[in-house]
Amino acid sequence: MHVVMPMLLGMNRGRHFLITGDTIDARKALELGLYAEILPDDQLLGRAWEIAAKIAKRPASLVRRTHALLNEPIKRQMQELLGLGLQVEMLALAGFDN
């Protein structure tokens, strides 16, 4: 979360949610741009199939490479910061909060 939240929300908002521990309900997540849409349970599967069909019509190599391109910054940040974030969590869980 310490890597992805600032990327998705921006540094200040991401920092706020990580430090305060505030939760984000579905409506707030939509408002913040974390979701493209929110649907009732009975509409989810149909909408998922619509999106899948739309993606399937695009050139597979384009979809694959776009996916890789968009995930690359996340992978880099994870490699750079994951160890430190896990260390912080471990120390907090062990009670070393001073």
ABEGO torsion letter per residue (X at the ends): XAAAAAAAAEAAAAAAAAAAGBBBBAAAAAAAGABABBBBAAAAAAAAAAAAAAAAABBAAAAAAAAAAAAAAAAAAAAAAAAAAAAAAAAAAAGBAX
